[in-house]
Structure formats: C-alpha cells, structure tokens
C-alpha cells in the first residue's frame, strides 16, 4: 500500500508478545515495516520461556498481509541481543528501527528488596535496552540512519513506593537514550523515550474492580502504538533525546534535569553557612516527595 510511513523499513520490537509491544509491532507493520517480534515468553517476573507470544504476534502481522518473524532470544544477554539482530539481517537484509520494550516486574520496597530481583530488573530493562541498542548501532552507523524508541516509565521519572528496582532500571534507560541521541546524532540516528501508561499485566492493580475496568478502558496499549510509529519514522526528524509521556489520549513532553537555582559565596562555604542559607533559599524550589499517582489525576481524561 502506497503512502505508508515506514514502507521498506525493518523494525525490531522487543517484548512484542503482548500489550504495548504487540500493539506497536502490529502498527509498525501496518505502516509498512517488516517486523522482528521478539519475546522471551517469560512470566511477569521474567522467569520461564514460551515461544507462543512472539509467534502469535508474528502470525497476526502475516495474517494482515505483512511480513514478520518471531524471535525468542533474551535481550538480557549480549549474545541473545546479537542473535536477534542477526536474525533481522538474515531475514530482511537490514534494520532501521529498534523498539526497546521488553520488561519484567518484581515489586518490593527498597528496604525489603532482594538483590537478585534487582539484578533481574536491571538485566532486562537497562542492560537489555543497552545490549539491543548496541547490537544494531553498527548497522545504523553504516547506513547513516536509524531510530531508537525506548520505554521508560512515569514511575521512574516521578517515583512510586514499593518499586525501587524497577524505578532504578527505568531511570537508567532515560540516561541511555540521551547518551545514544548525543553520540549518534552525527549519523542521522535518533533516540527517544516513551513513558507510557497502559493497562497490561505489569500495571499496578487498582483499588476496586470498577477502578480496574475504568483504567483498562481509558489507557489501552493501542493508544501508545501511534507514538511509537511516529517516533520511528521520518516525520519525527529533529526530535531526539526527548521523553514523551503517553496516557490514554494524552501526550506530554517531560522536562529533563537542568539547574533551577544557584547559591554562591565569594568566601566559600562551611557546613554552618550551608545550613543557614541553602534550606531557606531553596525551600520553595525543592521537588516534592510525591508519587506518580499524586502528580497525575486518575483516571485520565
């Protein structure tokens, strides 16, 4: 079909077996991309393996007239991420888009967290995003084009109790995306983050069944997919290193860390001088210790 925004492109979508990943893979294919649907098929905490979810996504794309293959490698290892990219090249001859979406979740307050669980979270979200991004980088450099779309989270950007390992991993993805955007701009490669809100198996449970149903109706994975496809295509030229929230039918651009206040003394500082001046001078500018659900109204409009 003529006029599709990603005609001739090849996209890898990690975590493509369900929710946002599947919705993104289907829409990328609908826009003309050939798709590698990667999914380990693990349980919510990342354990286990099942080829079914990746195969199902690839099958849906093919049934709709698109081209897709399934991949079940784990992005949490360099070898797995490298094999995934090689499969894309063997099957389709190139790679133009990487959507870093694979994830897992293990809830625990920081003081109760298990180091092994935090290793698993960082391994998939942060190391997995790095490994996959690094594996496609030489091909983006050689063709002097490419687009990265990484999934972070408002939970990481703002905070949420009982989620320390996930918050740390997802905030790391923000830094990774920014570094990629800066380093690879000279090769016409863009890198952006999406902070999605969508009902999926990783979403925190709502207080009541009614709230859960309303949430699921208001924030669907299919509402995130168009932003993924936009950032992957030429229409988003000039947009790189950014963080864009997607919540239902709302998009919003996140601020990024910059100095907001300064404090200077020609004769230097002592602990006593800092205590006397810093707190009173900056009190109105300090970021409140609030969680995601205190910043955003729920449910979305």
C-alpha positions, 0 to 999 in steps of 0.5 A: 500500500502506497503512502505508508510511513515506514514502507521498506523499513525493518523494525525490531520490537522487543517484548512484542508478545503482548500489550504495548509491544504487540500493539506497536509491532502490529502498527509498525507493520501496518505502516509498512515495516517488516517486523522482528517480534521478539519475546522471551515468553517469560512470566511477569517476573521474567522467569520461564520461556514460551515461544507462543507470544512472539509467534502469535504476534508474528502470525497476526502481522502475516495474517494482515498481509505483512511480513514478520518473524518471531524471535525468542532470544533474551535481550538480557544477554549480549549474545541473545541481543546479537542473535536477534539482530542477526536474525533481522539481517538474515531475514530482511537484509537490514534494520532501521528501527529498534523498539526497546520494550521488553520488561519484567516486574518484581515489586518490593520496597527498597528496604525489603528488596532482594538483590537478585530481583534487582539484578533481574530488573536491571538485566532486562530493562537497562542492560537489555535496552543497552545490549539491543541498542548496541547490537544494531548501532553498527548497522545504523552507523553504516547506513547513516540512519536509524531510530531508537524508541525506548520505554521508560516509565512515569514511575521512574521519572516521578517515583512510586513506593514499593518499586525501587528496582524497577524505578532504578532500571527505568531511570537508567534507560532515560540516561541511555537514550540521551547518551545514544541521541548525543553520540549518534546524532552525527549519523542521522540516528535518533533516540527517544523515550516513551513513558507510557501508561497502559493497562497490561499485566505489569500495571499496578492493580487498582483499588476496586474492580470498577477502578480496574475496568475504568483504567483498562478502558481509558489507557489501552496499549493501542493508544501508545502504538501511534507514538511509537510509529511516529517516533520511528519514522521520518516525520519525527526528524529533529526530535531526539533525546526527548521523553514523551509521556503517553496516557490514554489520549494524552501526550506530554513532553517531560522536562529533563534535569537542568539547574533551577537555582544557584547559591554562591559565596565569594568566601566559600562555604562551611557546613554552618553557612550551608545550613543557614542559607541553602534550606531557606533559599531553596525551600520553595524550589525543592521537588516534592516527595510525591508519587506518580499517582499524586502528580497525575489525576486518575483516571485520565481524561 
